[in-house]
Amino acid sequence: MDRRQLSQLAIFATVVRAGGFRAAADQLGIAPSAVSHAVSALERSLGLRLLARTTRFTRPTEEGARLLARVVGPLAEIEMGLTDAVEGGATPRGPLKVTMPFLAAEELIMPRLPGFAALYPAIELDIRASDIFEDIVQSGCDAGIRLGESLQADMIAVPVEGSRRALVVAAPSYFEKYPAPLHPRDLSAHNCIRRRFESGRIYRWELERDGHAISVEVKGNLVLPQQELIRQAALDGLGLALLFEATVAEDISAGRLSTAMEDWSPSFSGFHLYYPSRHQMRPALRAFIDYFRHEGT
């Protein structure tokens, strides 16, 4: 293999990950023309068209996608090896990219972040908060946080919290107007605050009693994208909401929200931190895992 192809492959992978030549150039700190030249040279040397380019988007061709699937793992290993060499010693340092939902960032990471930053000031923590599942290898992340039931089978995962329970809640003012539901079939008579994920999918309420799990397509005149916004709408008396217990525990204790159908409250495997199986782990990632992992009771 021509040694120049290694750097060209790395630039090609960055273009795909960034979604375009200019964005890749910004990430790499080089001119857009240099990015275009490297990809064109790689295409010429391989005799393949790797990218489909229009004025609106840049995406890999079928051949480019196959090539990327084969090289993204080895490129990540090379990057990790170079980072390890630069970091040296035992002091955790350098960049660390972690993808997670907004809820995990708000409830699990941000409250403990000051202590982590004080303990590891040389780690450059880059949190990518999104409800869209990211392939951490292809996205260039070191690790991710997701609910245990959503994890990829080939990942190593450690819990960062215990199990989670979801509750149907509403403001007392709402229950003054409408009787509290007792069974999932009663939800059809209620205004339920629905959630739309970034993917566009509307969440079907997952409920469970005595080991019997069901999902319900609820109806309502309000659709929101995040748990915190749904919580605020419930506090304002705008409808029923299905929210994690940890999110509304203080509101329930203070009487700002009331529960319904507690016998149908489902439990979920809590958030886990996951990362690829590798022979060596960067000190920065090991420090993050050790600091935020859930040790149980």
Beta strands, then each sheet from edge to edge (+ up, - down):
strand 1: 51-53
strand 2: 58-60
strand 3: 94-100
strand 4: 123-129
strand 5: 143-147
strand 6: 155-159
strand 7: 164-170
strand 8: 193-195
strand 9: 205-209
strand 10: 212-216
strand 11: 222-224
strand 12: 241-244
strand 13: 258-260
strand 14: 267-268
strand 15: 271-276
sheet 1: 1+ 2-
sheet 2: 4+ 3+ 5+ 15- 6+
sheet 3: 12+ 7- 13+
sheet 4: 12+ 7- 14+
sheet 5: 8+ 11+
sheet 6: 9+ 10-
end
